[in-house]
Amino acid sequence: MRLLSIWPLVVLVMVGQTARAAVVRGEAVVVQRGDVVDGNLYAAGGTVYVFGHVRGDVVASAGEVIVDGDVDGDVLAAGRFVD
């Protein structure tokens, strides 16, 4: 399991190429195109962007949440702007 917990010193946090599951906090949380989270993604921050593949659920809370990648499970998102 890959665990990232960095708050609030990091301006940008990227989930690596392949992660089993991820718990991520930061100013900006990004799952890049081509990246795979092999499990659930739990993300909180100023912005959460999911452009890669999540082989589980996405649970996100941020001012802005954008999910434009593949999610095999459910998406639960809360924020000022959710797309």
CNS distance restraints for C-alpha pairs under 8 A (distance, minus, plus):
assign (resid   1 and name CA) (resid  19 and name CA) 6.79 0.50 0.50
assign (resid   1 and name CA) (resid  20 and name CA) 5.09 0.50 0.50
assign (resid   1 and name CA) (resid  21 and name CA) 5.58 0.50 0.50
assign (resid   1 and name CA) (resid  22 and name CA) 7.16 0.50 0.50
assign (resid   2 and name CA) (resid  19 and name CA) 5.78 0.50 0.50
assign (resid   2 and name CA) (resid  20 and name CA) 6.33 0.50 0.50
assign (resid   2 and name CA) (resid  21 and name CA) 6.04 0.50 0.50
assign (resid   2 and name CA) (resid  22 and name CA) 5.62 0.50 0.50
assign (resid   2 and name CA) (resid  23 and name CA) 7.72 0.50 0.50
assign (resid   3 and name CA) (resid  21 and name CA) 7.65 0.50 0.50
assign (resid   3 and name CA) (resid  22 and name CA) 5.58 0.50 0.50
assign (resid   3 and name CA) (resid  23 and name CA) 5.54 0.50 0.50
assign (resid   3 and name CA) (resid  24 and name CA) 7.05 0.50 0.50
assign (resid   4 and name CA) (resid  22 and name CA) 7.01 0.50 0.50
assign (resid   4 and name CA) (resid  23 and name CA) 5.94 0.50 0.50
assign (resid   4 and name CA) (resid  24 and name CA) 5.13 0.50 0.50
assign (resid   4 and name CA) (resid  25 and name CA) 7.19 0.50 0.50
assign (resid   5 and name CA) (resid  23 and name CA) 6.96 0.50 0.50
assign (resid   5 and name CA) (resid  24 and name CA) 5.57 0.50 0.50
assign (resid   5 and name CA) (resid  25 and name CA) 5.58 0.50 0.50
assign (resid   5 and name CA) (resid  26 and name CA) 7.75 0.50 0.50
assign (resid   6 and name CA) (resid  10 and name CA) 6.40 0.50 0.50
assign (resid   6 and name CA) (resid  24 and name CA) 7.42 0.50 0.50
assign (resid   6 and name CA) (resid  25 and name CA) 5.76 0.50 0.50
assign (resid   6 and name CA) (resid  26 and name CA) 5.88 0.50 0.50
assign (resid   7 and name CA) (resid  25 and name CA) 6.00 0.50 0.50
assign (resid   7 and name CA) (resid  26 and name CA) 5.25 0.50 0.50
assign (resid   7 and name CA) (resid  27 and name CA) 7.59 0.50 0.50
assign (resid   8 and name CA) (resid  25 and name CA) 7.96 0.50 0.50
assign (resid   8 and name CA) (resid  26 and name CA) 5.79 0.50 0.50
assign (resid   8 and name CA) (resid  27 and name CA) 6.43 0.50 0.50
assign (resid   9 and name CA) (resid  26 and name CA) 7.61 0.50 0.50
assign (resid  10 and name CA) (resid  26 and name CA) 5.86 0.50 0.50
assign (resid  10 and name CA) (resid  27 and name CA) 6.33 0.50 0.50
assign (resid  11 and name CA) (resid  26 and name CA) 6.74 0.50 0.50
assign (resid  11 and name CA) (resid  27 and name CA) 5.11 0.50 0.50
assign (resid  11 and name CA) (resid  28 and name CA) 6.20 0.50 0.50
assign (resid  12 and name CA) (resid  26 and name CA) 6.70 0.50 0.50
assign (resid  12 and name CA) (resid  27 and name CA) 6.12 0.50 0.50
assign (resid  12 and name CA) (resid  28 and name CA) 4.82 0.50 0.50
assign (resid  12 and name CA) (resid  29 and name CA) 6.30 0.50 0.50
assign (resid  12 and name CA) (resid  30 and name CA) 7.59 0.50 0.50
assign (resid  13 and name CA) (resid  24 and name CA) 7.82 0.50 0.50
assign (resid  13 and name CA) (resid  25 and name CA) 7.87 0.50 0.50
assign (resid  13 and name CA) (resid  26 and name CA) 6.25 0.50 0.50
assign (resid  13 and name CA) (resid  27 and name CA) 7.65 0.50 0.50
assign (resid  13 and name CA) (resid  28 and name CA) 6.00 0.50 0.50
assign (resid  13 and name CA) (resid  29 and name CA) 5.00 0.50 0.50
assign (resid  13 and name CA) (resid  30 and name CA) 6.27 0.50 0.50
assign (resid  14 and name CA) (resid  29 and name CA) 6.00 0.50 0.50
assign (resid  14 and name CA) (resid  30 and name CA) 4.88 0.50 0.50
assign (resid  14 and name CA) (resid  31 and name CA) 5.94 0.50 0.50
assign (resid  14 and name CA) (resid  32 and name CA) 7.29 0.50 0.50
assign (resid  15 and name CA) (resid  19 and name CA) 7.32 0.50 0.50
assign (resid  15 and name CA) (resid  22 and name CA) 7.60 0.50 0.50
assign (resid  15 and name CA) (resid  29 and name CA) 7.68 0.50 0.50
assign (resid  15 and name CA) (resid  30 and name CA) 6.48 0.50 0.50
assign (resid  15 and name CA) (resid  31 and name CA) 5.40 0.50 0.50
assign (resid  15 and name CA) (resid  32 and name CA) 7.57 0.50 0.50
assign (resid  15 and name CA) (resid  35 and name CA) 7.41 0.50 0.50
assign (resid  15 and name CA) (resid  37 and name CA) 7.81 0.50 0.50
assign (resid  16 and name CA) (resid  31 and name CA) 7.77 0.50 0.50
assign (resid  16 and name CA) (resid  35 and name CA) 6.50 0.50 0.50
assign (resid  16 and name CA) (resid  36 and name CA) 7.84 0.50 0.50
assign (resid  17 and name CA) (resid  34 and name CA) 7.27 0.50 0.50
assign (resid  17 and name CA) (resid  35 and name CA) 4.54 0.50 0.50
assign (resid  17 and name CA) (resid  36 and name CA) 5.99 0.50 0.50
assign (resid  17 and name CA) (resid  37 and name CA) 7.98 0.50 0.50
assign (resid  18 and name CA) (resid  35 and name CA) 6.06 0.50 0.50
assign (resid  18 and name CA) (resid  36 and name CA) 4.80 0.50 0.50
assign (resid  18 and name CA) (resid  37 and name CA) 5.66 0.50 0.50
assign (resid  18 and name CA) (resid  38 and name CA) 6.86 0.50 0.50
assign (resid  19 and name CA) (resid  36 and name CA) 6.47 0.50 0.50
assign (resid  19 and name CA) (resid  37 and name CA) 4.70 0.50 0.50
assign (resid  19 and name CA) (resid  38 and name CA) 5.63 0.50 0.50
assign (resid  19 and name CA) (resid  39 and name CA) 7.70 0.50 0.50
assign (resid  20 and name CA) (resid  37 and name CA) 5.74 0.50 0.50
assign (resid  20 and name CA) (resid  38 and name CA) 4.25 0.50 0.50
assign (resid  20 and name CA) (resid  39 and name CA) 5.25 0.50 0.50
assign (resid  20 and name CA) (resid  40 and name CA) 7.87 0.50 0.50
assign (resid  21 and name CA) (resid  37 and name CA) 5.88 0.50 0.50
assign (resid  21 and name CA) (resid  38 and name CA) 5.81 0.50 0.50
assign (resid  21 and name CA) (resid  39 and name CA) 4.47 0.50 0.50
assign (resid  21 and name CA) (resid  40 and name CA) 5.10 0.50 0.50
assign (resid  21 and name CA) (resid  41 and name CA) 5.94 0.50 0.50
assign (resid  22 and name CA) (resid  37 and name CA) 7.05 0.50 0.50
assign (resid  22 and name CA) (resid  39 and name CA) 7.57 0.50 0.50
assign (resid  22 and name CA) (resid  40 and name CA) 6.52 0.50 0.50
assign (resid  22 and name CA) (resid  41 and name CA) 4.93 0.50 0.50
assign (resid  22 and name CA) (resid  42 and name CA) 6.15 0.50 0.50
assign (resid  22 and name CA) (resid  43 and name CA) 7.85 0.50 0.50
assign (resid  23 and name CA) (resid  41 and name CA) 6.12 0.50 0.50
assign (resid  23 and name CA) (resid  42 and name CA) 4.73 0.50 0.50
assign (resid  23 and name CA) (resid  43 and name CA) 5.91 0.50 0.50
assign (resid  24 and name CA) (resid  29 and name CA) 7.00 0.50 0.50
assign (resid  24 and name CA) (resid  41 and name CA) 7.80 0.50 0.50
assign (resid  24 and name CA) (resid  42 and name CA) 6.25 0.50 0.50
assign (resid  24 and name CA) (resid  43 and name CA) 4.80 0.50 0.50
assign (resid  24 and name CA) (resid  44 and name CA) 6.48 0.50 0.50
assign (resid  25 and name CA) (resid  29 and name CA) 6.93 0.50 0.50
assign (resid  25 and name CA) (resid  43 and name CA) 5.80 0.50 0.50
assign (resid  25 and name CA) (resid  44 and name CA) 4.89 0.50 0.50
assign (resid  25 and name CA) (resid  45 and name CA) 5.50 0.50 0.50
assign (resid  26 and name CA) (resid  44 and name CA) 6.77 0.50 0.50
assign (resid  26 and name CA) (resid  45 and name CA) 4.91 0.50 0.50
assign (resid  26 and name CA) (resid  46 and name CA) 7.06 0.50 0.50
assign (resid  27 and name CA) (resid  45 and name CA) 5.03 0.50 0.50
assign (resid  27 and name CA) (resid  46 and name CA) 4.76 0.50 0.50
assign (resid  27 and name CA) (resid  47 and name CA) 6.47 0.50 0.50
assign (resid  28 and name CA) (resid  45 and name CA) 6.01 0.50 0.50
assign (resid  28 and name CA) (resid  46 and name CA) 5.71 0.50 0.50
assign (resid  28 and name CA) (resid  47 and name CA) 4.76 0.50 0.50
assign (resid  28 and name CA) (resid  48 and name CA) 5.92 0.50 0.50
assign (resid  28 and name CA) (resid  49 and name CA) 7.81 0.50 0.50
assign (resid  29 and name CA) (resid  43 and name CA) 7.02 0.50 0.50
assign (resid  29 and name CA) (resid  44 and name CA) 7.54 0.50 0.50
assign (resid  29 and name CA) (resid  45 and name CA) 6.76 0.50 0.50
assign (resid  29 and name CA) (resid  47 and name CA) 6.20 0.50 0.50
assign (resid  29 and name CA) (resid  48 and name CA) 4.72 0.50 0.50
assign (resid  29 and name CA) (resid  49 and name CA) 6.17 0.50 0.50
assign (resid  30 and name CA) (resid  48 and name CA) 6.03 0.50 0.50
assign (resid  30 and name CA) (resid  49 and name CA) 4.80 0.50 0.50
assign (resid  30 and name CA) (resid  50 and name CA) 5.97 0.50 0.50
assign (resid  30 and name CA) (resid  51 and name CA) 7.61 0.50 0.50
assign (resid  31 and name CA) (resid  35 and name CA) 6.23 0.50 0.50
assign (resid  31 and name CA) (resid  36 and name CA) 7.86 0.50 0.50
assign (resid  31 and name CA) (resid  49 and name CA) 6.25 0.50 0.50
assign (resid  31 and name CA) (resid  50 and name CA) 4.79 0.50 0.50
assign (resid  31 and name CA) (resid  51 and name CA) 5.65 0.50 0.50
assign (resid  31 and name CA) (resid  52 and name CA) 5.41 0.50 0.50
assign (resid  31 and name CA) (resid  53 and name CA) 7.95 0.50 0.50
assign (resid  32 and name CA) (resid  50 and name CA) 6.80 0.50 0.50
assign (resid  32 and name CA) (resid  51 and name CA) 5.24 0.50 0.50
assign (resid  32 and name CA) (resid  52 and name CA) 5.12 0.50 0.50
assign (resid  33 and name CA) (resid  51 and name CA) 4.94 0.50 0.50
assign (resid  33 and name CA) (resid  52 and name CA) 4.13 0.50 0.50
assign (resid  33 and name CA) (resid  53 and name CA) 7.52 0.50 0.50
assign (resid  33 and name CA) (resid  69 and name CA) 7.38 0.50 0.50
assign (resid  34 and name CA) (resid  52 and name CA) 5.41 0.50 0.50
assign (resid  34 and name CA) (resid  53 and name CA) 7.20 0.50 0.50
assign (resid  35 and name CA) (resid  52 and name CA) 5.03 0.50 0.50
assign (resid  35 and name CA) (resid  53 and name CA) 6.29 0.50 0.50
assign (resid  36 and name CA) (resid  52 and name CA) 6.08 0.50 0.50
assign (resid  36 and name CA) (resid  53 and name CA) 4.81 0.50 0.50
assign (resid  36 and name CA) (resid  54 and name CA) 5.82 0.50 0.50
assign (resid  36 and name CA) (resid  55 and name CA) 7.40 0.50 0.50
assign (resid  37 and name CA) (resid  41 and name CA) 7.03 0.50 0.50
assign (resid  37 and name CA) (resid  53 and name CA) 6.33 0.50 0.50
assign (resid  37 and name CA) (resid  54 and name CA) 4.72 0.50 0.50
assign (resid  37 and name CA) (resid  55 and name CA) 6.03 0.50 0.50
assign (resid  37 and name CA) (resid  56 and name CA) 7.81 0.50 0.50
assign (resid  38 and name CA) (resid  54 and name CA) 6.26 0.50 0.50
assign (resid  38 and name CA) (resid  55 and name CA) 4.93 0.50 0.50
assign (resid  38 and name CA) (resid  56 and name CA) 6.89 0.50 0.50
assign (resid  39 and name CA) (resid  54 and name CA) 6.64 0.50 0.50
assign (resid  39 and name CA) (resid  55 and name CA) 5.12 0.50 0.50
assign (resid  39 and name CA) (resid  56 and name CA) 4.57 0.50 0.50
assign (resid  39 and name CA) (resid  57 and name CA) 7.17 0.50 0.50
assign (resid  40 and name CA) (resid  54 and name CA) 6.93 0.50 0.50
assign (resid  40 and name CA) (resid  55 and name CA) 6.85 0.50 0.50
assign (resid  40 and name CA) (resid  56 and name CA) 4.48 0.50 0.50
assign (resid  40 and name CA) (resid  57 and name CA) 4.70 0.50 0.50
assign (resid  40 and name CA) (resid  58 and name CA) 5.95 0.50 0.50
assign (resid  40 and name CA) (resid  59 and name CA) 7.91 0.50 0.50
assign (resid  41 and name CA) (resid  54 and name CA) 7.12 0.50 0.50
assign (resid  41 and name CA) (resid  56 and name CA) 7.26 0.50 0.50
assign (resid  41 and name CA) (resid  57 and name CA) 6.22 0.50 0.50
assign (resid  41 and name CA) (resid  58 and name CA) 4.83 0.50 0.50
assign (resid  41 and name CA) (resid  59 and name CA) 6.22 0.50 0.50
assign (resid  41 and name CA) (resid  60 and name CA) 7.91 0.50 0.50
assign (resid  42 and name CA) (resid  58 and name CA) 6.10 0.50 0.50
assign (resid  42 and name CA) (resid  59 and name CA) 4.87 0.50 0.50
assign (resid  42 and name CA) (resid  60 and name CA) 5.93 0.50 0.50
assign (resid  43 and name CA) (resid  48 and name CA) 6.92 0.50 0.50
assign (resid  43 and name CA) (resid  58 and name CA) 7.81 0.50 0.50
assign (resid  43 and name CA) (resid  59 and name CA) 6.31 0.50 0.50
assign (resid  43 and name CA) (resid  60 and name CA) 4.74 0.50 0.50
assign (resid  43 and name CA) (resid  61 and name CA) 6.49 0.50 0.50
assign (resid  44 and name CA) (resid  48 and name CA) 7.03 0.50 0.50
assign (resid  44 and name CA) (resid  60 and name CA) 5.67 0.50 0.50
assign (resid  44 and name CA) (resid  61 and name CA) 4.80 0.50 0.50
assign (resid  44 and name CA) (resid  62 and name CA) 5.52 0.50 0.50
assign (resid  45 and name CA) (resid  61 and name CA) 6.72 0.50 0.50
assign (resid  45 and name CA) (resid  62 and name CA) 4.93 0.50 0.50
assign (resid  45 and name CA) (resid  63 and name CA) 7.31 0.50 0.50
assign (resid  46 and name CA) (resid  62 and name CA) 5.07 0.50 0.50
assign (resid  46 and name CA) (resid  63 and name CA) 5.20 0.50 0.50
assign (resid  46 and name CA) (resid  64 and name CA) 6.67 0.50 0.50
assign (resid  47 and name CA) (resid  62 and name CA) 5.34 0.50 0.50
assign (resid  47 and name CA) (resid  63 and name CA) 5.77 0.50 0.50
assign (resid  47 and name CA) (resid  64 and name CA) 4.73 0.50 0.50
assign (resid  47 and name CA) (resid  65 and name CA) 5.88 0.50 0.50
assign (resid  48 and name CA) (resid  60 and name CA) 7.06 0.50 0.50
assign (resid  48 and name CA) (resid  61 and name CA) 7.74 0.50 0.50
assign (resid  48 and name CA) (resid  62 and name CA) 6.34 0.50 0.50
assign (resid  48 and name CA) (resid  64 and name CA) 6.29 0.50 0.50
assign (resid  48 and name CA) (resid  65 and name CA) 4.78 0.50 0.50
assign (resid  48 and name CA) (resid  66 and name CA) 6.32 0.50 0.50
assign (resid  49 and name CA) (resid  65 and name CA) 6.02 0.50 0.50
assign (resid  49 and name CA) (resid  66 and name CA) 4.91 0.50 0.50
assign (resid  49 and name CA) (resid  67 and name CA) 5.97 0.50 0.50
assign (resid  49 and name CA) (resid  68 and name CA) 7.72 0.50 0.50
assign (resid  50 and name CA) (resid  66 and name CA) 6.27 0.50 0.50
assign (resid  50 and name CA) (resid  67 and name CA) 4.68 0.50 0.50
assign (resid  50 and name CA) (resid  68 and name CA) 5.92 0.50 0.50
assign (resid  50 and name CA) (resid  69 and name CA) 5.74 0.50 0.50
assign (resid  51 and name CA) (resid  67 and name CA) 6.36 0.50 0.50
assign (resid  51 and name CA) (resid  68 and name CA) 4.96 0.50 0.50
assign (resid  51 and name CA) (resid  69 and name CA) 4.11 0.50 0.50
assign (resid  51 and name CA) (resid  70 and name CA) 7.49 0.50 0.50
assign (resid  52 and name CA) (resid  68 and name CA) 7.77 0.50 0.50
assign (resid  52 and name CA) (resid  69 and name CA) 4.86 0.50 0.50
assign (resid  52 and name CA) (resid  70 and name CA) 6.41 0.50 0.50
assign (resid  53 and name CA) (resid  69 and name CA) 5.74 0.50 0.50
assign (resid  53 and name CA) (resid  70 and name CA) 4.67 0.50 0.50
assign (resid  53 and name CA) (resid  71 and name CA) 5.93 0.50 0.50
assign (resid  54 and name CA) (resid  58 and name CA) 7.37 0.50 0.50
assign (resid  54 and name CA) (resid  69 and name CA) 7.87 0.50 0.50
assign (resid  54 and name CA) (resid  70 and name CA) 6.21 0.50 0.50
assign (resid  54 and name CA) (resid  71 and name CA) 4.80 0.50 0.50
assign (resid  54 and name CA) (resid  72 and name CA) 6.33 0.50 0.50
assign (resid  54 and name CA) (resid  73 and name CA) 7.91 0.50 0.50
assign (resid  55 and name CA) (resid  71 and name CA) 6.11 0.50 0.50
assign (resid  55 and name CA) (resid  72 and name CA) 5.04 0.50 0.50
assign (resid  55 and name CA) (resid  73 and name CA) 6.82 0.50 0.50
assign (resid  56 and name CA) (resid  71 and name CA) 6.55 0.50 0.50
assign (resid  56 and name CA) (resid  72 and name CA) 5.37 0.50 0.50
assign (resid  56 and name CA) (resid  73 and name CA) 4.64 0.50 0.50
assign (resid  56 and name CA) (resid  74 and name CA) 7.31 0.50 0.50
assign (resid  57 and name CA) (resid  71 and name CA) 6.81 0.50 0.50
assign (resid  57 and name CA) (resid  72 and name CA) 6.90 0.50 0.50
assign (resid  57 and name CA) (resid  73 and name CA) 4.41 0.50 0.50
assign (resid  57 and name CA) (resid  74 and name CA) 4.77 0.50 0.50
assign (resid  57 and name CA) (resid  75 and name CA) 5.83 0.50 0.50
assign (resid  57 and name CA) (resid  76 and name CA) 7.96 0.50 0.50
assign (resid  58 and name CA) (resid  71 and name CA) 7.35 0.50 0.50
assign (resid  58 and name CA) (resid  73 and name CA) 7.35 0.50 0.50
assign (resid  58 and name CA) (resid  74 and name CA) 6.33 0.50 0.50
assign (resid  58 and name CA) (resid  75 and name CA) 4.75 0.50 0.50
assign (resid  58 and name CA) (resid  76 and name CA) 6.19 0.50 0.50
assign (resid  58 and name CA) (resid  77 and name CA) 7.73 0.50 0.50
assign (resid  59 and name CA) (resid  75 and name CA) 6.04 0.50 0.50
assign (resid  59 and name CA) (resid  76 and name CA) 4.81 0.50 0.50
assign (resid  59 and name CA) (resid  77 and name CA) 5.82 0.50 0.50
assign (resid  60 and name CA) (resid  65 and name CA) 7.09 0.50 0.50
assign (resid  60 and name CA) (resid  76 and name CA) 6.36 0.50 0.50
assign (resid  60 and name CA) (resid  77 and name CA) 4.74 0.50 0.50
assign (resid  60 and name CA) (resid  78 and name CA) 6.41 0.50 0.50
assign (resid  61 and name CA) (resid  65 and name CA) 7.28 0.50 0.50
assign (resid  61 and name CA) (resid  77 and name CA) 5.78 0.50 0.50
assign (resid  61 and name CA) (resid  78 and name CA) 4.85 0.50 0.50
assign (resid  61 and name CA) (resid  79 and name CA) 5.78 0.50 0.50
assign (resid  62 and name CA) (resid  78 and name CA) 6.58 0.50 0.50
assign (resid  62 and name CA) (resid  79 and name CA) 4.99 0.50 0.50
assign (resid  62 and name CA) (resid  80 and name CA) 7.40 0.50 0.50
assign (resid  63 and name CA) (resid  79 and name CA) 4.76 0.50 0.50
assign (resid  63 and name CA) (resid  80 and name CA) 4.91 0.50 0.50
assign (resid  63 and name CA) (resid  81 and name CA) 6.32 0.50 0.50
assign (resid  64 and name CA) (resid  79 and name CA) 5.76 0.50 0.50
assign (resid  64 and name CA) (resid  80 and name CA) 5.98 0.50 0.50
assign (resid  64 and name CA) (resid  81 and name CA) 4.74 0.50 0.50
assign (resid  64 and name CA) (resid  82 and name CA) 5.92 0.50 0.50
assign (resid  65 and name CA) (resid  77 and name CA) 6.98 0.50 0.50
assign (resid  65 and name CA) (resid  78 and name CA) 7.57 0.50 0.50
assign (resid  65 and name CA) (resid  79 and name CA) 6.58 0.50 0.50
assign (resid  65 and name CA) (resid  81 and name CA) 6.26 0.50 0.50
assign (resid  65 and name CA) (resid  82 and name CA) 4.76 0.50 0.50
assign (resid  65 and name CA) (resid  83 and name CA) 6.28 0.50 0.50
assign (resid  66 and name CA) (resid  82 and name CA) 5.95 0.50 0.50
assign (resid  66 and name CA) (resid  83 and name CA) 4.84 0.50 0.50
assign (resid  67 and name CA) (resid  83 and name CA) 6.30 0.50 0.50
assign (resid  71 and name CA) (resid  75 and name CA) 7.58 0.50 0.50
assign (resid  77 and name CA) (resid  82 and name CA) 6.97 0.50 0.50
assign (resid  78 and name CA) (resid  82 and name CA) 6.96 0.50 0.50
